[in-house]
């Protein structure tokens, strides 16, 4: 279901204002995830309440950490369906989930946070998981 832009745009901006790059087409996803160098966080954004209450705020807190991915990108489930489907092709071994946060390093999926790991947890707890994954899989210091 596609929601009207006036509802979805603030949810998009919650991530893009942090410098998270929005990918809206399959080609844009391929351009980023076919690049085998460095680290990339992929946030599957969503209209659901746990995205607003937990996932997007967790991403914001995690990106304040000293160690962060080289790139942070997002696709929007239910809005940019083809881009989201393409991103999920890279999430080998994981079922689709919205929201969902993947971390790649040198072209390999290294860490995944699924919706069931987001629901019922605070943004701070989720951010803590992301920060640990950044420290383990991202070499650059912000």
Helices and strands as residue ranges (DSSP letters): H 5-16, E 21-22, H 26-33, E 39-45, H 49-50, I 51-55, H 56-62, E 71-76, H 81-89, E 100-105, E 108-113, G 115-117, H 123-137
